[in-house]
Amino acid sequence: MTTNTTENAAERQRLEGFFSASRQGILDSIRRDPTNDGGLMQNIQFAIQYPQDILLRNGMRKSDMYLEIELKDLWWKTIEAAKFYPADDEGRQYRLIAWIAGARGRPPVSSTQQDTYVADGGKILWKDLPFFQEALESAWADRASLSKVEWTNLNAFVSRLMQVTGMDLMSFGLETIREALEEGRPLFMMAGEGQQGERCIADLLPATLLWLRHSHGFMKIMTVVVERAIKEGLERPSGCGGNVMPGELAVASEVSRGGLSLARRRFWRLRLLEIGQMEGGAEGNNDATVADACEWAKRIGTWNLDWPAELKDVPGWEEAIRYRPNPMPRN
């Protein structure tokens, strides 16, 4: 037993070292030439589109340990690609999304120890994408190290992924929105101001607006479902970010419940209006933060147009406004 344990530990260390070197090589290649992302895309495509079943047909089979390490490496590379591909580069972003959506439809993968490879708390490969949620959680936990552009790109990818696949990703969106709208921070931050890792609204708002754009249909429908469940004393539906509690500014405005709620949505609208009236930043600053905040405050104001009459007594309800949105760039 001790011998097997030692051998397994040595094999894990060897495999992790191999994949770590592969990651570093890809990062170094992109740093040398940001336009040369072919190696990264090929790695992701191969890992998703040429899974274990091809090996099985040739009499080979990956160990469960190998599959775990390979999957974690795959999701790391996917998130790195998502951070790298611009939010408005729909071609490359949707290519990643298509690969993931296609992978979820693949048949289960056999392993050396199980008829079907199951890991990460009972998730089946490929249907449940083992370790993908873990990779996203790691990326969100490390968001202070990301640039404004990387954070915006990553949120564009995840919000689009939820829009296309219906995956349970709303908690990531609510964390992004909370950071931008529900926590006290300056509109702009001059060079040298603030503590290391501190972000201003202008850094965080573009990512937030992408969630409002890509998941507004989900938010409109599920907020009604949530509020009806609360009113009728039923269990709230899953997938609505119920574990994400409101930030300090929202709490001060009497938003008390985690997840989607009408009171929280009303707070976002009022907060965006407030941001739209702020002044700050360097002279001649062309940042679109203020204008974008005003535009989305008006858009959110229209979301109550179809609100059920029997739910108009829930906290946060207000008459909808009628507004024809300005044409905005696709991103």
KOLDOGU-622342 format. One record per residue (C-alpha): z, y, x; residue number from 1. Coordinates in steps of 0.1 Angstrom, whole numbers, plus 5000, padded with zeros to 4 digits. Layout:
residues N
LODREN   c3   c2   c1   n
LODREN    Z    Y    X NUM
...
***
This chain:
residues 331
LODREN   c3   c2   c1   n
LODREN 5000 5000 5000   1
LODREN 5009 5024 5028   2
LODREN 4977 5016 5046   3
LODREN 4956 5023 5014   4
LODREN 4975 5055 5008   5
LODREN 4969 5067 5044   6
LODREN 4932 5057 5042   7
LODREN 4928 5076 5009   8
LODREN 4945 5107 5023   9
LODREN 4922 5106 5054  10
LODREN 4891 5101 5032  11
LODREN 4901 5130 5009  12
LODREN 4906 5152 5040  13
LODREN 4872 5142 5053  14
LODREN 4855 5150 5020  15
LODREN 4872 5183 5015  16
LODREN 4863 5193 5050  17
LODREN 4827 5184 5044  18
LODREN 4824 5204 5012  19
LODREN 4844 5233 5026  20
LODREN 4819 5236 5055  21
LODREN 4791 5235 5029  22
LODREN 4806 5264 5010  23
LODREN 4811 5284 5041  24
LODREN 4775 5278 5052  25
LODREN 4762 5290 5018  26
LODREN 4784 5322 5019  27
LODREN 4773 5330 5055  28
LODREN 4736 5325 5045  29
LODREN 4740 5350 5015  30
LODREN 4758 5375 5037  31
LODREN 4730 5374 5062  32
LODREN 4704 5378 5035  33
LODREN 4716 5386 5000  34
LODREN 4681 5379 4986  35
LODREN 4682 5343 5000  36
LODREN 4702 5324 4973  37
LODREN 4679 5294 4972  38
LODREN 4704 5271 4989  39
LODREN 4731 5280 4965  40
LODREN 4709 5274 4934  41
LODREN 4696 5241 4948  42
LODREN 4731 5229 4955  43
LODREN 4742 5236 4919  44
LODREN 4710 5222 4904  45
LODREN 4712 5190 4924  46
LODREN 4749 5184 4915  47
LODREN 4743 5189 4878  48
LODREN 4708 5174 4872  49
LODREN 4711 5144 4896  50
LODREN 4745 5129 4887  51
LODREN 4760 5095 4894  52
LODREN 4737 5075 4871  53
LODREN 4709 5079 4897  54
LODREN 4731 5064 4924  55
LODREN 4741 5036 4900  56
LODREN 4705 5026 4895  57
LODREN 4703 5021 4933  58
LODREN 4734 5000 4935  59
LODREN 4756 5028 4947  60
LODREN 4786 5044 4931  61
LODREN 4808 5074 4940  62
LODREN 4846 5069 4941  63
LODREN 4867 5089 4916  64
LODREN 4881 5109 4945  65
LODREN 4846 5118 4956  66
LODREN 4836 5128 4920  67
LODREN 4867 5150 4917  68
LODREN 4861 5169 4950  69
LODREN 4823 5171 4943  70
LODREN 4830 5186 4908  71
LODREN 4855 5212 4921  72
LODREN 4829 5221 4947  73
LODREN 4802 5224 4921  74
LODREN 4822 5248 4899  75
LODREN 4832 5269 4929  76
LODREN 4795 5273 4938  77
LODREN 4787 5281 4901  78
LODREN 4813 5308 4900  79
LODREN 4801 5322 4933  80
LODREN 4766 5324 4919  81
LODREN 4778 5341 4888  82
LODREN 4796 5367 4909  83
LODREN 4765 5372 4929  84
LODREN 4738 5374 4902  85
LODREN 4737 5409 4886  86
LODREN 4749 5412 4850  87
LODREN 4715 5424 4839  88
LODREN 4696 5396 4858  89
LODREN 4693 5375 4826  90
LODREN 4669 5350 4843  91
LODREN 4693 5337 4869  92
LODREN 4724 5340 4847  93
LODREN 4709 5321 4819  94
LODREN 4695 5295 4842  95
LODREN 4731 5287 4853  96
LODREN 4741 5286 4816  97
LODREN 4713 5263 4807  98
LODREN 4722 5238 4834  99
LODREN 4759 5238 4822 100
LODREN 4749 5235 4785 101
LODREN 4725 5207 4794 102
LODREN 4751 5189 4814 103
LODREN 4775 5188 4784 104
LODREN 4749 5168 4766 105
LODREN 4745 5141 4793 106
LODREN 4760 5106 4787 107
LODREN 4794 5098 4803 108
LODREN 4794 5089 4840 109
LODREN 4808 5056 4852 110
LODREN 4832 5055 4881 111
LODREN 4847 5029 4905 112
LODREN 4879 5027 4886 113
LODREN 4870 5035 4850 114
LODREN 4842 5026 4826 115
LODREN 4839 5063 4820 116
LODREN 4850 5089 4845 117
LODREN 4880 5108 4829 118
LODREN 4900 5133 4848 119
LODREN 4917 5167 4845 120
LODREN 4939 5158 4816 121
LODREN 4916 5134 4798 122
LODREN 4883 5153 4801 123
LODREN 4851 5132 4801 124
LODREN 4823 5139 4826 125
LODREN 4800 5155 4816 126
LODREN 4809 5164 4780 127
LODREN 4842 5181 4788 128
LODREN 4833 5195 4822 129
LODREN 4864 5184 4841 130
LODREN 4879 5210 4864 131
LODREN 4856 5238 4851 132
LODREN 4884 5255 4832 133
LODREN 4906 5252 4863 134
LODREN 4879 5270 4884 135
LODREN 4876 5298 4859 136
LODREN 4914 5302 4858 137
LODREN 4914 5304 4896 138
LODREN 4887 5331 4896 139
LODREN 4906 5352 4870 140
LODREN 4939 5348 4890 141
LODREN 4920 5361 4921 142
LODREN 4903 5390 4903 143
LODREN 4921 5417 4923 144
LODREN 4900 5406 4953 145
LODREN 4867 5411 4935 146
LODREN 4846 5442 4936 147
LODREN 4837 5460 4905 148
LODREN 4802 5445 4906 149
LODREN 4814 5410 4912 150
LODREN 4839 5412 4883 151
LODREN 4813 5426 4860 152
LODREN 4788 5399 4869 153
LODREN 4813 5371 4865 154
LODREN 4823 5384 4830 155
LODREN 4787 5387 4820 156
LODREN 4782 5350 4829 157
LODREN 4813 5337 4811 158
LODREN 4808 5358 4780 159
LODREN 4772 5347 4778 160
LODREN 4783 5311 4784 161
LODREN 4807 5313 4754 162
LODREN 4780 5329 4733 163
LODREN 4754 5302 4740 164
LODREN 4776 5271 4741 165
LODREN 4806 5279 4718 166
LODREN 4830 5268 4746 167
LODREN 4866 5278 4743 168
LODREN 4866 5308 4766 169
LODREN 4880 5336 4745 170
LODREN 4912 5337 4765 171
LODREN 4893 5349 4795 172
LODREN 4877 5377 4775 173
LODREN 4910 5388 4761 174
LODREN 4925 5389 4796 175
LODREN 4896 5411 4807 176
LODREN 4899 5434 4777 177
LODREN 4937 5436 4781 178
LODREN 4934 5447 4817 179
LODREN 4910 5475 4809 180
LODREN 4922 5488 4776 181
LODREN 4958 5477 4771 182
LODREN 4974 5486 4804 183
LODREN 4981 5521 4816 184
LODREN 4958 5532 4845 185
LODREN 4937 5562 4855 186
LODREN 4901 5567 4843 187
LODREN 4888 5571 4879 188
LODREN 4905 5566 4913 189
LODREN 4896 5587 4943 190
LODREN 4893 5571 4978 191
LODREN 4928 5565 4992 192
LODREN 4945 5568 4958 193
LODREN 4965 5540 4943 194
LODREN 4979 5508 4958 195
LODREN 4958 5481 4973 196
LODREN 4942 5460 4946 197
LODREN 4949 5486 4919 198
LODREN 4919 5492 4895 199
LODREN 4909 5522 4874 200
LODREN 4894 5521 4839 201
LODREN 4859 5529 4853 202
LODREN 4861 5497 4875 203
LODREN 4871 5474 4846 204
LODREN 4854 5488 4815 205
LODREN 4819 5474 4822 206
LODREN 4832 5439 4821 207
LODREN 4851 5446 4789 208
LODREN 4821 5460 4772 209
LODREN 4801 5428 4780 210
LODREN 4826 5408 4761 211
LODREN 4824 5431 4731 212
LODREN 4786 5429 4733 213
LODREN 4783 5391 4737 214
LODREN 4812 5379 4715 215
LODREN 4814 5405 4688 216
LODREN 4800 5380 4662 217
LODREN 4827 5355 4671 218
LODREN 4854 5382 4670 219
LODREN 4844 5395 4636 220
LODREN 4843 5360 4620 221
LODREN 4874 5345 4637 222
LODREN 4896 5376 4632 223
LODREN 4891 5371 4594 224
LODREN 4900 5334 4598 225
LODREN 4931 5342 4619 226
LODREN 4944 5369 4596 227
LODREN 4938 5346 4565 228
LODREN 4957 5318 4582 229
LODREN 4986 5341 4590 230
LODREN 4988 5355 4555 231
LODREN 4987 5320 4539 232
LODREN 5012 5306 4564 233
LODREN 4988 5281 4579 234
LODREN 4983 5272 4616 235
LODREN 4960 5296 4634 236
LODREN 4927 5282 4646 237
LODREN 4923 5273 4683 238
LODREN 4899 5290 4706 239
LODREN 4910 5325 4697 240
LODREN 4930 5333 4729 241
LODREN 4964 5330 4712 242
LODREN 4981 5326 4745 243
LODREN 4970 5361 4757 244
LODREN 4997 5385 4746 245
LODREN 4989 5423 4742 246
LODREN 4994 5447 4771 247
LODREN 5020 5474 4772 248
LODREN 4999 5501 4756 249
LODREN 4990 5478 4727 250
LODREN 5026 5467 4722 251
LODREN 5036 5504 4721 252
LODREN 5011 5508 4692 253
LODREN 5027 5479 4673 254
LODREN 5003 5451 4683 255
LODREN 5028 5422 4685 256
LODREN 5007 5391 4683 257
LODREN 4987 5373 4710 258
LODREN 4950 5364 4705 259
LODREN 4926 5380 4681 260
LODREN 4941 5402 4654 261
LODREN 4929 5432 4633 262
LODREN 4957 5454 4647 263
LODREN 4946 5446 4682 264
LODREN 4910 5453 4674 265
LODREN 4920 5487 4659 266
LODREN 4939 5495 4690 267
LODREN 4908 5488 4711 268
LODREN 4888 5512 4690 269
LODREN 4914 5540 4693 270
LODREN 4918 5534 4730 271
LODREN 4880 5536 4736 272
LODREN 4880 5569 4717 273
LODREN 4908 5581 4739 274
LODREN 4890 5571 4771 275
LODREN 4859 5589 4757 276
LODREN 4878 5621 4757 277
LODREN 4893 5618 4792 278
LODREN 4882 5638 4822 279
LODREN 4884 5628 4858 280
LODREN 4866 5616 4888 281
LODREN 4848 5634 4916 282
LODREN 4827 5665 4909 283
LODREN 4792 5654 4899 284
LODREN 4803 5619 4890 285
LODREN 4776 5602 4870 286
LODREN 4797 5572 4859 287
LODREN 4788 5562 4823 288
LODREN 4824 5551 4815 289
LODREN 4831 5580 4791 290
LODREN 4799 5578 4772 291
LODREN 4800 5540 4770 292
LODREN 4836 5541 4757 293
LODREN 4826 5565 4729 294
LODREN 4796 5544 4719 295
LODREN 4817 5512 4716 296
LODREN 4845 5529 4697 297
LODREN 4819 5537 4671 298
LODREN 4804 5502 4671 299
LODREN 4838 5486 4667 300
LODREN 4844 5510 4638 301
LODREN 4816 5492 4619 302
LODREN 4830 5457 4622 303
LODREN 4851 5461 4590 304
LODREN 4821 5466 4568 305
LODREN 4823 5430 4554 306
LODREN 4861 5427 4556 307
LODREN 4874 5406 4526 308
LODREN 4891 5427 4499 309
LODREN 4921 5403 4497 310
LODREN 4929 5409 4534 311
LODREN 4929 5447 4533 312
LODREN 4967 5447 4534 313
LODREN 4970 5432 4568 314
LODREN 4982 5454 4597 315
LODREN 4953 5472 4614 316
LODREN 4929 5474 4585 317
LODREN 4910 5507 4581 318
LODREN 4879 5518 4563 319
LODREN 4847 5509 4582 320
LODREN 4825 5537 4595 321
LODREN 4787 5536 4591 322
LODREN 4770 5541 4624 323
LODREN 4736 5533 4637 324
LODREN 4741 5523 4674 325
LODREN 4720 5539 4701 326
LODREN 4696 5516 4718 327
LODREN 4714 5503 4749 328
LODREN 4701 5484 4779 329
LODREN 4702 5446 4776 330
LODREN 4728 5431 4800 331
***
